[in-house]
């Protein structure tokens, strides 16, 4: 069962007008619109956090020259197997 909570928020009048126009276009309820916006906002922040973690991990442990050579060899083999429209 999904649990929900009621939240009261204050919005600038112009922001509320824009939200209402969007809500009317999409046919969503206010709750659905705000929920979608918050999911997008929190998803963007979670994505940015994962990118920062990836960059930090890469800087802590970059690939070795042998790993770079293996990746290049694999790419060459993969690309060589593709049809390039030379037919």
Z-matrix of the N, CA and C atoms (Angstrom, degrees):
N
C 1 1.442
C 2 1.525 1 108.69
N 3 1.331 2 116.85 1 133.23
C 4 1.455 3 122.12 2 178.53
C 5 1.516 4 109.28 3 -80.36
N 6 1.311 5 115.48 4 130.75
C 7 1.460 6 119.84 5 177.08
C 8 1.518 7 108.34 6 -97.25
N 9 1.315 8 116.15 7 138.39
C 10 1.450 9 121.14 8 178.22
C 11 1.522 10 108.76 9 -127.19
N 12 1.316 11 115.00 10 160.57
C 13 1.459 12 121.17 11 177.51
C 14 1.516 13 108.05 12 -137.44
N 15 1.304 14 115.56 13 143.17
C 16 1.464 15 120.33 14 175.48
C 17 1.517 16 108.16 15 -85.30
N 18 1.349 17 114.88 16 137.68
C 19 1.455 18 121.35 17 -179.19
C 20 1.518 19 107.78 18 -132.85
N 21 1.304 20 116.75 19 130.95
C 22 1.461 21 120.63 20 175.88
C 23 1.525 22 108.00 21 -99.88
N 24 1.320 23 116.07 22 130.66
C 25 1.462 24 120.83 23 178.63
C 26 1.521 25 109.71 24 -131.81
N 27 1.309 26 116.00 25 153.57
C 28 1.461 27 121.77 26 174.65
C 29 1.519 28 107.96 27 -105.09
N 30 1.329 29 116.30 28 133.17
C 31 1.456 30 121.19 29 -179.49
C 32 1.517 31 109.86 30 -124.29
N 33 1.307 32 114.91 31 146.83
C 34 1.455 33 121.51 32 170.67
C 35 1.534 34 107.72 33 -59.99
N 36 1.316 35 117.45 34 141.77
C 37 1.463 36 121.68 35 -175.77
C 38 1.528 37 112.37 36 -57.31
N 39 1.328 38 117.36 37 -40.55
C 40 1.467 39 119.90 38 -178.95
C 41 1.527 40 111.39 39 -68.93
N 42 1.327 41 116.66 40 -37.62
C 43 1.458 42 119.93 41 176.88
C 44 1.524 43 109.79 42 -64.87
N 45 1.318 44 116.91 43 -41.93
C 46 1.459 45 120.47 44 178.35
C 47 1.527 46 110.37 45 -62.43
N 48 1.314 47 118.06 46 -41.46
C 49 1.469 48 120.96 47 177.72
C 50 1.522 49 111.09 48 -59.85
N 51 1.343 50 116.30 49 -45.44
C 52 1.472 51 119.47 50 179.36
C 53 1.524 52 110.65 51 -64.10
N 54 1.320 53 116.45 52 -40.25
C 55 1.464 54 120.60 53 178.98
C 56 1.524 55 110.47 54 -64.42
N 57 1.314 56 116.74 55 -41.50
C 58 1.466 57 120.45 56 179.17
C 59 1.526 58 111.31 57 -64.01
N 60 1.324 59 117.56 58 -41.22
C 61 1.468 60 120.07 59 177.67
C 62 1.526 61 110.24 60 -62.84
N 63 1.321 62 116.39 61 -42.36
C 64 1.456 63 119.63 62 178.74
C 65 1.520 64 110.54 63 -64.83
N 66 1.309 65 116.51 64 -42.58
C 67 1.457 66 121.74 65 -179.64
C 68 1.528 67 110.16 66 -61.31
N 69 1.317 68 116.57 67 -41.51
C 70 1.463 69 120.29 68 178.75
C 71 1.526 70 111.23 69 -65.26
N 72 1.346 71 116.88 70 -38.99
C 73 1.475 72 120.23 71 178.92
C 74 1.521 73 111.37 72 -66.31
N 75 1.337 74 116.35 73 -39.93
C 76 1.464 75 119.90 74 -175.34
C 77 1.519 76 113.10 75 -87.20
N 78 1.334 77 116.45 76 -19.03
C 79 1.458 78 119.63 77 -177.61
C 80 1.523 79 113.17 78 78.77
N 81 1.337 80 116.79 79 10.98
C 82 1.461 81 120.65 80 -179.88
C 83 1.531 82 110.67 81 -82.26
N 84 1.314 83 114.16 82 158.21
C 85 1.458 84 119.27 83 169.73
C 86 1.524 85 107.86 84 -77.18
N 87 1.317 86 117.36 85 166.06
C 88 1.468 87 119.71 86 175.37
C 89 1.516 88 110.60 87 -59.12
N 90 1.326 89 115.72 88 -42.28
C 91 1.464 90 119.37 89 -179.83
C 92 1.521 91 111.40 90 -60.33
N 93 1.327 92 116.03 91 -43.42
C 94 1.462 93 119.38 92 -179.46
C 95 1.523 94 110.92 93 -65.74
N 96 1.331 95 116.93 94 -40.61
C 97 1.462 96 120.82 95 179.54
C 98 1.528 97 111.22 96 -63.40
N 99 1.311 98 116.60 97 -46.91
C 100 1.468 99 120.52 98 -179.86
C 101 1.524 100 110.08 99 -65.88
N 102 1.324 101 117.25 100 -40.34
C 103 1.466 102 119.92 101 178.28
C 104 1.523 103 111.16 102 -61.80
N 105 1.344 104 115.92 103 -43.18
C 106 1.472 105 119.83 104 179.20
C 107 1.524 106 110.83 105 -63.25
N 108 1.343 107 116.58 106 -42.49
C 109 1.461 108 120.35 107 179.38
C 110 1.525 109 111.13 108 -63.17
N 111 1.311 110 116.82 109 -42.69
C 112 1.469 111 119.60 110 -179.69
C 113 1.527 112 111.46 111 -68.80
N 114 1.339 113 117.25 112 -36.68
C 115 1.475 114 119.06 113 176.06
C 116 1.522 115 110.23 114 -62.40
N 117 1.330 116 116.96 115 -41.86
C 118 1.467 117 120.40 116 179.26
C 119 1.525 118 110.40 117 -65.07
N 120 1.316 119 116.88 118 -44.99
C 121 1.463 120 120.84 119 -178.88
C 122 1.520 121 111.26 120 -63.41
N 123 1.316 122 117.04 121 -47.30
C 124 1.466 123 119.21 122 -179.15
C 125 1.520 124 111.04 123 -70.31
N 126 1.339 125 117.46 124 -31.32
C 127 1.463 126 120.38 125 175.92
C 128 1.510 127 111.63 126 -66.63
N 129 1.348 128 116.53 127 -40.44
C 130 1.462 129 120.69 128 177.56
C 131 1.518 130 110.60 129 -62.10
N 132 1.320 131 116.57 130 -42.26
C 133 1.468 132 119.82 131 179.59
C 134 1.519 133 110.98 132 -67.23
N 135 1.317 134 117.19 133 -39.37
C 136 1.467 135 120.45 134 178.53
C 137 1.529 136 110.04 135 -64.63
N 138 1.337 137 116.89 136 -40.60
C 139 1.466 138 120.78 137 177.99
C 140 1.531 139 110.28 138 -62.91
N 141 1.326 140 116.87 139 -45.27
C 142 1.469 141 120.69 140 179.73
C 143 1.532 142 110.41 141 -61.44
N 144 1.327 143 116.79 142 -38.13
C 145 1.470 144 120.50 143 178.65
C 146 1.527 145 109.80 144 -65.18
N 147 1.335 146 117.23 145 -43.49
C 148 1.466 147 120.11 146 179.41
C 149 1.524 148 111.25 147 -63.49
N 150 1.331 149 117.49 148 -37.87
C 151 1.467 150 120.80 149 177.60
C 152 1.518 151 109.88 150 -64.53
N 153 1.325 152 117.61 151 -44.99
C 154 1.481 153 120.47 152 178.18
C 155 1.522 154 110.70 153 -59.96
N 156 1.333 155 117.06 154 -42.11
C 157 1.469 156 120.64 155 178.58
C 158 1.523 157 111.18 156 -63.76
N 159 1.334 158 117.16 157 -40.63
C 160 1.460 159 121.49 158 178.68
C 161 1.529 160 110.56 159 -62.29
N 162 1.334 161 116.40 160 -47.23
C 163 1.462 162 120.85 161 -179.06
C 164 1.528 163 110.05 162 -62.37
N 165 1.322 164 116.76 163 -44.02
C 166 1.468 165 120.28 164 179.00
C 167 1.525 166 110.35 165 -60.77
N 168 1.330 167 116.49 166 -45.74
C 169 1.462 168 120.11 167 -179.75
C 170 1.522 169 111.28 168 -63.21
N 171 1.338 170 116.70 169 -39.61
C 172 1.459 171 120.08 170 179.00
C 173 1.523 172 110.32 171 -64.36
N 174 1.330 173 116.30 172 -43.15
C 175 1.463 174 119.15 173 179.49
C 176 1.520 175 111.36 174 -65.07
N 177 1.332 176 116.08 175 -34.96
C 178 1.469 177 119.91 176 178.48
C 179 1.525 178 111.65 177 -70.26
N 180 1.341 179 117.10 178 -35.55
C 181 1.464 180 121.03 179 -176.85
C 182 1.529 181 109.48 180 -140.07
N 183 1.332 182 117.77 181 76.44
C 184 1.474 183 119.09 182 178.17
C 185 1.530 184 110.14 183 -69.91
N 186 1.336 185 115.42 184 163.15
C 187 1.459 186 118.45 185 -179.78
C 188 1.525 187 109.99 186 -68.00
N 189 1.299 188 114.33 187 154.67
C 190 1.460 189 120.74 188 178.99
C 191 1.528 190 109.26 189 -85.87
N 192 1.342 191 117.58 190 162.30
C 193 1.467 192 119.49 191 175.22
C 194 1.530 193 112.61 192 -56.47
N 195 1.322 194 117.50 193 -35.17
C 196 1.467 195 120.50 194 178.78
C 197 1.527 196 110.68 195 -66.38
N 198 1.334 197 117.42 196 -38.72
C 199 1.463 198 120.48 197 178.38
C 200 1.527 199 111.12 198 -67.19
N 201 1.324 200 116.97 199 -37.90
C 202 1.464 201 120.59 200 177.30
C 203 1.526 202 109.62 201 -63.97
N 204 1.313 203 117.18 202 -44.11
C 205 1.465 204 120.88 203 179.45
C 206 1.522 205 110.79 204 -62.85
N 207 1.317 206 117.99 205 -41.88
C 208 1.465 207 121.44 206 179.30
C 209 1.527 208 110.65 207 -64.53
N 210 1.325 209 117.87 208 -40.68
C 211 1.465 210 121.20 209 178.76
C 212 1.520 211 110.86 210 -64.97
N 213 1.324 212 116.74 211 -41.05
C 214 1.473 213 119.65 212 178.46
C 215 1.517 214 111.22 213 -64.35
N 216 1.319 215 116.90 214 -42.89
C 217 1.467 216 120.57 215 179.40
C 218 1.521 217 110.44 216 -63.00
N 219 1.319 218 116.77 217 -41.25
C 220 1.463 219 120.96 218 178.77
C 221 1.527 220 110.80 219 -64.71
N 222 1.318 221 116.48 220 -41.50
C 223 1.466 222 120.27 221 178.80
C 224 1.522 223 110.82 222 -64.00
N 225 1.322 224 116.70 223 -41.98
C 226 1.464 225 119.95 224 178.75
C 227 1.529 226 111.21 225 -60.71
N 228 1.344 227 115.50 226 -44.74
C 229 1.475 228 119.30 227 179.08
C 230 1.524 229 110.46 228 -62.83
N 231 1.315 230 117.13 229 -44.26
C 232 1.470 231 121.06 230 -178.63
C 233 1.520 232 111.24 231 -64.44
N 234 1.321 233 116.86 232 -45.01
C 235 1.464 234 120.64 233 -178.02
C 236 1.525 235 111.08 234 -68.95
N 237 1.314 236 116.75 235 -34.17
C 238 1.465 237 120.10 236 179.93
C 239 1.524 238 110.90 237 -65.85
N 240 1.311 239 117.80 238 -27.44
C 241 1.461 240 122.07 239 -177.51
C 242 1.534 241 112.51 240 -81.78
N 243 1.329 242 118.51 241 -10.18
C 244 1.459 243 121.43 242 -177.59
C 245 1.522 244 111.79 243 -84.92
N 246 1.329 245 116.44 244 142.83
C 247 1.456 246 119.17 245 175.01
C 248 1.534 247 108.57 246 -75.33
N 249 1.307 248 117.86 247 130.08
C 250 1.455 249 121.62 248 -175.86
C 251 1.515 250 112.69 249 -108.23
N 252 1.304 251 118.03 250 17.01
C 253 1.456 252 121.52 251 177.76
C 254 1.524 253 112.70 252 76.85
N 255 1.313 254 117.07 253 17.33
C 256 1.461 255 121.24 254 179.07
C 257 1.521 256 111.12 255 -79.68
N 258 1.289 257 117.33 256 -2.50
C 259 1.463 258 121.43 257 -172.85
C 260 1.494 259 111.58 258 -79.52
